[in-house]
Amino acid sequence: MKMRISRTIAALALLSLLALAACGQRASAPNEVSMTASDFSPTTVTIKTGQAVHFTDPAGVGAMHIVCLGSDGNCDTTAQGPQALEGDGFTLNAGDSPKDVTFTTPGTYKITCSLHPSMNLTVTVQ
């Protein structure tokens, strides 16, 4: 009996520790790309046709970004893809509402931030 109570208490203690460790941590949503001051995370995403990539720049973490089709900080104004990424792309500031970009055509898309040349993302649409 004492052994069963000890195991139960140990299990509850372990669950409590795990819950405390997870406090304040948010699992990223599927297809979410987080932007910090100088990078995309993750740097590659694979999605199905018709799905969206969820671009987010948490308040206090990132910076202003201009996200477009291209690489190494250069927007490729001739590249075709989701309208939001064509031409000069879209702007997202730290703390802005996330931007969802839907990909309707299969292919591989190179995405960059024109303000931060080291920020490069590859989206593969199947």
N, C-alpha and C positions, 0 to 999 in steps of 0.2 A: 504494500500500500504506500509506504513512504517513498519507494522507488518511483512509483507511478506519479505521485505528487511532485517529486523532484524533476522528473522529465517534463511534466506539464509546465512547471515554473520556468525551466530552462528554455522550453520552446516559446513561451510567451515573452520571455526576456529577449530572445533572439529576434522575434517578430517586432518587438518594440524598437530594438536597435536598428533594424532594417528600415522601419517606417521613419525614424528620426533621420537616418542617413539620406533618405529620399526627399525629405522636406525641402521645399524650395527648388528642387530640380525638376525641370519639365522635359519630358521626352520629346524630341523633335517629331513633328508630324511627318507622315510619308510625303515624299517629294518636296520637303521644306529645304530651302537654301538660306542659311543665315549669313549675314554680311557683318564683318567687323570693320575696323578702321582700314584694313588692307587685304582682306581675303574673303573668298567664298568658302562655306563649309556645309556640305562636302564640295569637292571640286568636280565630281562627276555624278550624274543622275541618269537613271534609265527609267523611262516611263512608257506607257502604252498610248497609242494615238487617241487624242481626245482628252487626255489628262492634263492637269495644270501643274506648274512648278510654283510653289509658294515662296516668294522672296520676302525676307523679313530682315529688318535692321533694328534690333532692340535698343530702346532708349538708354543712353549712357554707355553704350558699347561701341557703336559704329561711328559713321561719319556720313557726309553727303556722298551719294553715288549716282552716276549716270550709267545705266546698264543698257547695253546694246549688243547686237550681233557683231562679232569681230574678235580680235585677240590682241593681247599685249597693249591694251589701252587705246587701240585704234578701232573705231566703229567702221564696219564695212557697209557703206551706204548702198551697195549693190546687192548685198545678201538678202535672201528672202526667208521669211519665217513668220512667227507671230507678229502681228502689226505693232504691238507694244514695244518690240525689240528692234524693229526696222528703223533705218535712218539714224537719228541721234538717240533713239531709245527712250527710256523713261528715267525720271529722277526719283530717288528715294533717300530721305534724310533719316538720321537716327531718331527713332521713336515714331516715325510715320506709320500709318496703317500698312500692313503687309500688302504686297501686290501679287495677285495671281495671274500667271501667264499661261494660257492654254495652247498646247501644240496639237494642231489638227493634221499635220502631214508627217509621215515617217521620215526619218533621216537623222543626221548628226548635226547638231547646232553648236557652234563655238560662240561663247558669250563672254563679254569683258566689261570692265568699268573704265570709262574713258578718263576718269580722274586718278585711277590707281592702276597703272599698267601691269602690276603683278597679279591682279585679280582676273583669273581666267576660269571659266566653267564650261564643261562639255555636257550637253544634254542629248542623250540618245533616245529617239522616239521609235518604238517598234510597232 
